[in-house]
Amino acid sequence: MMRFIPLLIVTGLFVLSLIGMEAAPWLVVFSGILGALVLLGLYDFFQSRHTLWRNFPIIAHIRWIAEELHPFLRSYIVESETEGRPFNNEQRALIYRRAKNVSSVEPFGSHLDIDKPPYEWLAHSIAAKHTADDSPRIHVGAPGTKQPYSASVLNISAMSFGSLGAHAIEALSTGAKKGNFYHDTGEGGVSRYHRAGGADIVWELGSGYFGCRARDGRFDAARFKDVAQDPQIKMIEIKLSQGAKPGHGGVLPGAKVTEEIAEARGVPVGETCVSPPGHTAFSTPIEMMEFAASLREMSCGKPVGIKFCVGNRWELLAICKAMLETEIRLDFMVVDGGEGGTGAAPAEFLDHVGAPLRQGLVLARNALVGTGLKDEVRLACSGKQTSAFAIASSMALGADWINTARGFMFSLGCIQSLNCHNNTCPTGIATTDKGRQRGLVIADKAERVYNFHRNTMKALMEVVGAAGLEHPAELTPRHIMHRVTEDIVLPAHRAYDLLDKNVLINAPKETKLANEWAMAQAASFRPLNI
């Protein structure tokens, strides 16, 4: 009977409050509260869905309340500055401060455990410099590309309209326009809100071909050509996979296909649309090169690249072989980290499918350098790159520029409530609920997007100057030191066993990719049986 004492006590107090209401009218409020608790207890006792509620009426709800509050209590009270996931308090605070344009310096030393792997640091130079350039850029365009693009080394990664609300997309675009960096549309197509702010746009084409989708879900060349003529669109990105759920595909339920989303995606209002796991416009590496070349031609010579999370290593090498065989070059590759991003995904995909960013970036760098393609094909990466050192270390290991999605979401005011997929984002960012979006004032948040980019670029150039360099493109693997064990430290080119230029062409058997190189074939993504 001990289990039912809370219900009995509440019932007794409720009866007493009813009796005493004539003498003390203020008890009416107390009675109302107690009456609601009595009804809750009776419901708990007689319902059959929840064992705890049935066995512990009223009091069992404390567990559900604690479970709901757990992420917030842990984040704000329990966790240290560096414990949280996916982003810890220190990482979030750095972005918030830079977005608000306040000092991001910290006193009294590092919070990191610098004596434990995998800690990394930048080797500074005695001949350090003060760099005047605070907006470094990179030329994107393989030889023969008619409209090459000069990209900032930090840009907004792919986030679709629909996944993010209209106010968030427009604020990102407006901030990107002011800071002169690009905004990737995500696979949901080029929406009116991507255009509204006036920023440079990278149009991402996923397997659903939104924005250039035929009635049967396949690629529509005429529609692509029409949209790609927009001068605001600077580059085309073929999405092969994303870090959150590589190889998964997706379904947008018809109930979520509003008039605005239908307009951006080129689908009927209210109709469920499917993004298959793979593309239908091509099925082999050579066909993919030919498809990229046709997109470049139809867009009047704009750079065309691919975005992917690294999976089978021979498939990436097969793409390189296809470029060599066809003499068609991708203008760029974007490697997405398998640790996930803004997209919601099954736990198995978030935790165990796809290569983490660092391993994926190193493989892509080795593939391009080893085949002699790195000078023509630019390499970018995305995935938890929000600090100047994260950007510098990735660029030292082969990236030409960095994209971040969650970094710019934090600059908009994201509090990492982890409700991105529920349409209940409390900050009005990852929701289509107009009432919640009302709290996100576009002009204010656009300024924070601009500030985050500007202050991060300023910090990056201070790091680059400390290495004695003028531009982050001058960073090399030797500038990054990697703690392998507590006692062993290696420069990154040794820690990651980086390949020399053309070695996969001239002496592949001398490399750690010898087997995968032999398995890769330009005519198929399937491996040769070696």
C-alpha positions in Angstrom: 0.0 0.0 0.0 3.0 2.3 0.4 2.8 2.8 -3.4 -0.6 4.5 -3.1 0.2 6.8 -0.2 0.7 9.9 -2.4 -2.7 9.4 -4.0 -4.3 8.9 -0.6 -2.7 12.0 0.8 -3.7 14.1 -2.1 -7.3 12.8 -1.9 -7.5 13.5 1.8 -6.1 17.1 1.4 -8.6 17.6 -1.4 -11.5 16.6 0.8 -10.3 18.8 3.6 -9.9 21.8 1.3 -13.5 21.4 0.1 -14.7 21.3 3.6 -12.7 24.4 4.6 -13.6 26.5 1.5 -16.6 28.2 3.3 -14.3 29.5 6.0 -11.4 30.3 3.8 -12.4 31.1 0.2 -8.7 31.3 -0.9 -8.7 27.5 -0.6 -10.5 27.4 -4.0 -7.2 27.6 -5.9 -5.6 25.0 -3.7 -8.7 22.8 -4.2 -8.4 23.1 -7.9 -4.8 22.0 -7.9 -5.5 19.1 -5.6 -8.6 18.1 -7.6 -6.5 17.9 -10.8 -4.0 15.7 -9.0 -6.7 13.4 -7.7 -8.1 13.0 -11.3 -4.5 12.4 -12.5 -4.0 9.7 -9.8 -7.3 8.0 -10.6 -6.4 8.0 -14.3 -3.0 6.5 -13.5 -4.5 3.8 -11.4 -7.0 2.6 -14.0 -5.1 3.1 -17.3 -3.2 0.1 -18.7 -0.4 1.6 -20.9 2.2 2.6 -18.4 3.2 0.2 -15.6 4.9 2.8 -13.5 1.9 5.1 -13.5 -0.4 2.2 -12.6 1.8 1.0 -9.8 2.8 4.5 -8.5 0.0 7.0 -9.2 1.0 10.6 -9.4 4.5 10.2 -8.1 5.6 8.2 -11.2 5.3 11.3 -13.3 8.4 12.7 -11.6 10.4 10.3 -13.6 8.9 11.6 -16.9 9.5 15.2 -15.8 13.1 14.4 -14.9 13.6 12.6 -18.2 12.4 15.7 -20.1 14.6 18.0 -18.1 17.6 15.8 -18.1 19.4 17.2 -21.2 19.0 20.8 -19.9 20.0 20.0 -16.3 23.0 18.1 -17.5 24.0 20.8 -20.0 23.6 23.8 -17.7 24.5 22.3 -14.3 26.3 19.0 -14.4 28.6 19.0 -17.5 32.0 20.6 -17.4 33.0 23.1 -20.2 34.4 20.3 -22.4 32.1 17.3 -21.7 29.0 17.9 -23.7 27.9 16.3 -27.0 27.4 16.9 -29.8 28.9 20.4 -29.0 30.2 21.2 -25.5 29.6 24.4 -23.6 33.0 25.8 -24.6 32.4 25.3 -28.3 28.9 26.8 -28.1 30.0 29.8 -26.0 32.8 30.6 -28.5 30.3 30.8 -31.3 27.8 32.8 -29.3 30.4 35.4 -28.3 31.7 35.8 -31.8 28.2 36.0 -33.2 27.4 38.7 -30.6 30.7 40.5 -31.5 32.0 40.3 -27.9 35.4 39.2 -26.7 36.1 35.5 -27.0 39.4 35.4 -25.1 39.6 33.2 -22.0 41.7 33.5 -18.9 43.8 31.0 -16.8 44.7 28.4 -19.4 43.2 25.6 -21.5 40.3 23.4 -20.4 41.5 20.6 -22.6 43.5 17.6 -21.5 46.5 18.4 -23.6 48.6 15.4 -22.5 46.1 12.8 -23.8 45.5 11.7 -27.4 44.1 12.7 -29.9 45.1 16.3 -28.9 46.5 18.4 -31.7 48.2 21.8 -31.9 49.6 24.2 -34.5 53.4 24.6 -34.7 53.9 28.3 -34.6 56.9 30.1 -36.1 59.5 32.3 -34.6 59.1 34.5 -37.7 55.3 35.0 -37.0 53.5 37.6 -39.1 50.6 40.0 -38.9 48.4 39.3 -41.8 46.4 42.2 -43.4 43.9 39.9 -45.3 40.9 39.1 -43.1 38.8 37.5 -45.9 40.9 34.7 -47.5 39.4 33.1 -50.6 40.1 30.2 -52.9 39.7 29.9 -56.6 37.3 27.1 -57.6 37.2 25.9 -61.2 39.0 23.1 -63.1 40.8 24.1 -66.3 38.3 25.0 -68.9 35.5 25.9 -66.5 34.0 29.1 -67.9 32.6 30.7 -64.7 35.1 29.8 -61.9 34.1 31.0 -58.4 36.2 32.7 -55.7 34.9 31.1 -52.5 35.5 32.2 -48.9 37.3 29.6 -46.9 34.3 29.4 -44.5 30.8 29.0 -45.8 27.3 27.9 -44.8 26.9 24.1 -45.3 23.8 22.4 -46.7 20.5 23.1 -44.9 17.2 22.8 -46.8 14.3 25.1 -46.6 11.7 23.0 -44.7 14.3 21.6 -42.4 15.0 25.2 -41.4 12.3 27.7 -41.3 11.9 30.7 -43.6 13.2 33.2 -41.1 16.4 31.2 -40.4 17.1 30.6 -44.1 16.6 34.3 -45.0 18.8 35.4 -42.0 21.6 33.1 -43.1 21.3 34.4 -46.7 21.3 38.0 -45.5 24.3 37.5 -43.3 26.2 35.6 -46.0 25.6 38.4 -48.5 27.0 41.0 -46.1 30.1 38.8 -45.3 30.6 37.7 -49.0 30.4 34.0 -48.4 28.2 31.4 -49.9 25.0 29.6 -48.7 24.5 26.0 -49.7 20.8 25.2 -50.3 20.7 21.6 -49.1 18.9 19.1 -51.3 15.5 20.8 -50.8 16.1 23.2 -53.8 16.6 26.9 -54.2 13.8 28.5 -52.2 12.6 32.1 -52.3 14.2 32.6 -48.9 17.7 31.5 -50.1 17.4 34.2 -52.8 15.9 36.8 -50.5 19.1 37.8 -48.7 21.0 38.1 -52.0 23.9 35.8 -51.0 25.9 33.6 -53.4 24.2 30.2 -53.6 25.5 26.7 -54.1 22.7 24.6 -55.4 22.8 21.1 -54.0 21.2 18.3 -56.2 20.3 15.2 -54.2 18.9 12.0 -55.5 15.4 13.6 -55.4 16.5 16.3 -57.9 14.4 18.9 -56.2 14.1 22.0 -58.3 14.8 20.0 -61.4 12.6 17.0 -60.8 10.4 15.4 -63.5 7.0 14.1 -62.6 8.4 10.6 -62.2 11.1 11.8 -59.8 13.9 11.6 -62.3 16.2 14.4 -63.4 14.7 17.0 -65.7 17.4 18.7 -67.8 15.1 21.5 -69.1 14.1 22.5 -65.6 17.7 22.4 -64.4 18.9 24.6 -67.2 16.2 27.2 -66.4 17.0 27.4 -62.7 20.8 27.2 -63.1 20.8 30.4 -65.2 20.1 32.4 -62.0 23.2 34.6 -61.5 22.9 34.2 -57.8 23.7 30.5 -58.2 27.5 30.2 -58.3 28.1 26.4 -58.2 26.3 23.1 -58.5 26.9 20.4 -55.9 25.8 16.8 -56.6 25.0 15.2 -53.3 25.9 11.5 -53.2 25.5 11.1 -49.4 25.5 13.1 -46.2 27.3 12.5 -42.9 24.1 12.2 -40.8 22.7 9.2 -42.8 24.9 8.2 -45.8 23.1 5.7 -48.1 19.8 6.2 -46.4 17.6 8.3 -48.6 14.5 10.0 -47.3 10.8 10.7 -47.5 9.1 14.0 -47.1 5.4 13.3 -46.1 2.8 15.0 -48.2 1.4 16.8 -45.1 4.7 18.8 -44.9 4.7 19.8 -48.5 3.4 23.3 -48.2 3.0 25.7 -51.1 6.4 27.3 -50.4 8.2 24.0 -50.1 6.4 22.7 -53.3 7.6 25.8 -55.1 11.3 25.2 -54.1 11.3 21.5 -54.7 9.2 21.5 -57.9 6.7 19.0 -56.6 2.8 19.2 -56.2 1.5 20.6 -52.9 0.6 17.9 -50.4 2.3 15.0 -52.4 4.7 12.8 -50.6 8.1 12.8 -52.3 10.9 10.3 -52.0 14.7 10.8 -52.2 16.0 7.3 -53.1 19.3 6.1 -51.5 21.1 6.4 -54.9 20.9 8.6 -58.0 19.0 7.6 -61.1 20.8 10.0 -63.5 24.0 7.9 -63.4 25.1 4.4 -62.1 28.9 4.3 -62.8 31.8 6.6 -62.1 32.2 7.4 -65.8 28.5 8.2 -66.1 28.8 10.5 -63.1 31.6 12.4 -64.8 29.5 12.7 -67.9 26.5 13.9 -65.8 28.7 16.5 -64.1 30.0 17.7 -67.5 26.4 18.1 -68.8 25.5 20.1 -65.7 28.5 22.4 -66.2 27.4 22.9 -69.9 23.8 23.5 -69.1 24.7 26.0 -66.3 26.9 27.9 -68.8 30.2 26.9 -67.3 29.5 27.1 -63.5 31.7 24.8 -61.3 30.2 21.4 -60.6 31.3 19.1 -57.8 30.2 16.3 -55.5 29.4 16.0 -51.8 29.8 12.7 -50.0 30.5 10.9 -46.8 33.4 8.5 -47.4 32.2 4.8 -47.4 34.0 2.2 -49.5 37.4 3.4 -50.2 37.6 1.8 -53.7 34.5 3.9 -54.7 36.4 7.2 -54.1 39.4 5.8 -56.0 37.1 4.7 -58.8 35.9 8.3 -59.2 39.5 9.5 -59.5 40.1 6.8 -62.1 37.0 7.9 -64.0 38.4 11.5 -64.0 41.7 10.3 -65.4 40.1 8.0 -68.0 37.5 10.5 -69.3 39.7 13.6 -68.8 36.6 15.2 -67.3 37.4 16.9 -64.0 35.0 17.7 -61.1 35.6 21.2 -60.0 35.4 20.3 -56.3 34.7 17.6 -53.8 33.1 18.2 -50.4 33.7 15.5 -47.8 31.0 15.3 -45.1 31.9 13.8 -41.7 30.1 10.6 -40.6 29.6 12.0 -37.1 26.3 13.6 -38.4 25.0 17.1 -38.8 21.8 19.0 -38.8 19.8 16.2 -40.4 18.0 13.8 -38.1 18.9 10.1 -38.6 18.6 6.7 -37.0 21.1 6.2 -34.2 22.9 3.4 -36.1 23.6 5.8 -38.9 24.7 8.7 -36.7 27.0 6.5 -34.7 28.3 3.7 -37.0 27.8 4.4 -40.7 30.2 6.5 -42.7 33.8 7.6 -42.0 34.4 10.4 -39.5 35.5 13.7 -41.0 39.2 13.5 -40.3 39.5 10.0 -41.8 37.3 10.9 -44.8 39.3 14.1 -45.4 42.6 12.3 -45.3 41.4 9.6 -47.7 40.1 12.1 -50.1 43.3 14.1 -49.9 45.4 11.0 -50.5 43.2 10.0 -53.4 43.5 13.3 -55.2 47.2 13.9 -54.4 48.1 10.3 -55.2 46.4 10.6 -58.6 47.8 14.0 -59.4 44.4 15.6 -59.4 44.6 17.8 -56.3 45.9 20.8 -58.3 42.8 20.8 -60.5 40.1 19.5 -58.2 39.4 21.6 -55.0 38.7 19.7 -51.8 36.3 21.0 -49.1 35.0 19.4 -45.9 32.1 19.8 -43.4 31.4 18.5 -40.0 31.9 20.3 -36.6 34.3 22.8 -38.0 33.5 25.9 -35.9 36.8 27.2 -34.5 39.8 28.8 -36.2 42.0 25.9 -35.3 39.5 23.3 -36.6 39.5 25.2 -39.9 43.3 25.5 -40.0 44.0 21.9 -39.2 41.6 20.7 -41.9 43.2 23.0 -44.4 46.6 21.8 -43.4 45.5 18.3 -44.1 44.3 19.1 -47.6 41.0 21.0 -47.4 40.8 24.2 -49.6 37.8 25.5 -47.6 35.4 24.6 -44.9 31.6 24.4 -44.6 29.7 24.4 -41.4 25.9 24.1 -40.7 25.6 23.8 -37.0 28.2 26.6 -36.4 25.9 29.0 -38.3 22.8 27.6 -36.5 24.4 28.5 -33.2 25.1 32.0 -34.5 21.3 32.2 -35.1 20.7 31.4 -31.5 20.4 27.6 -31.5 20.6 26.2 -27.9 21.1 22.5 -28.9 17.7 21.5 -27.6 17.8 18.5 -30.0 14.3 19.1 -31.3 15.4 19.7 -34.9 13.2 16.8 -36.2 10.1 17.5 -34.1 9.1 20.9 -35.6 9.2 22.2 -32.0 12.5 24.1 -32.1 12.3 26.6 -29.3 14.5 29.2 -31.1 12.4 29.2 -34.3 15.3 27.9 -36.4 14.6 24.3 -37.3 10.8 24.6 -37.5 8.1 25.6 -40.0 5.8 26.7 -37.1 5.2 30.4 -37.9 4.5 31.2 -34.3 7.9 29.9 -33.2 9.6 31.5 -36.2 8.2 34.9 -35.0 10.9 34.9 -32.3 13.7 34.9 -34.8 14.1 38.5 -36.0 15.8 38.3 -39.4 17.8 41.6 -39.3 19.2 40.9 -35.8 20.2 37.3 -36.6 21.7 38.1 -40.0 24.1 40.5 -38.2 25.1 37.6 -35.9 25.7 35.3 -38.9 27.9 38.0 -40.4 29.7 38.6 -37.1 30.4 34.9 -36.5 32.0 34.6 -40.0 34.0 37.8 -39.7 35.4 37.1 -36.2 36.2 33.5 -37.1 38.1 34.6 -40.2 39.9 37.2 -38.1 40.9 34.4 -35.6 41.9 32.1 -38.5 44.2 34.7 -39.9 45.8 35.3 -36.5 46.5 31.5 -36.3 47.9 31.5 -39.9 50.1 34.5 -39.0 51.4 32.7 -35.9 52.6 30.0 -38.3 54.5 32.6 -40.3 52.2 32.4 -43.3 50.1 34.8 -45.3 47.2 32.6 -46.4 45.6 29.5 -45.0 46.3 27.7 -48.3 50.0 27.8 -47.3 49.3 25.5 -44.3 50.9 22.0 -44.7 50.5 18.8 -42.7 53.9 19.6 -41.0 52.3 22.6 -39.3 50.0 20.3 -37.3 51.3 18.2 -34.4 49.3 15.1 -33.4 49.6 13.3 -30.1 49.5 9.6 -30.9 50.0 8.5 -27.3 50.9 10.3 -24.1 54.6 9.9 -25.0 54.6 10.0 -28.8 53.9 13.1 -30.9 54.1 13.1 -34.7 53.6 15.8 -37.4 50.4 15.1 -39.3 52.0 13.9 -42.5 53.5 11.0 -40.5 50.6 10.5 -38.1 48.2 10.1 -41.0 50.6 8.4 -43.5 49.9 11.0 -46.3 50.7 10.0 -49.8 53.1 11.8 -52.2 51.9 13.3 -55.5 51.2 10.8 -58.3 52.2 7.8 -56.2 49.0 5.9 -57.0 49.8 6.3 -60.7 53.5 5.5 -60.5 53.9 3.1 -57.6 50.5 2.1 -56.1 51.8 -1.1 -54.5 54.1 1.0 -52.3 51.0 2.6 -50.6 48.5 1.6 -48.0 45.8 2.0 -50.7 47.3 -0.7 -53.0 44.5 -3.2 -52.6 41.7 -0.6 -52.9 43.4 1.0 -55.9 43.5 -2.4 -57.7 39.8 -3.0 -56.8 38.7 0.4 -58.1 37.3 0.6 -61.7 36.1 3.6 -63.6 33.3 1.6 -65.3 31.6 0.5 -62.0 31.3 1.4 -58.4 31.6 -2.4 -57.7 35.0 -3.6 -56.8 37.1 -5.8 -59.0 37.7 -9.3 -57.5 41.4 -9.2 -56.7 
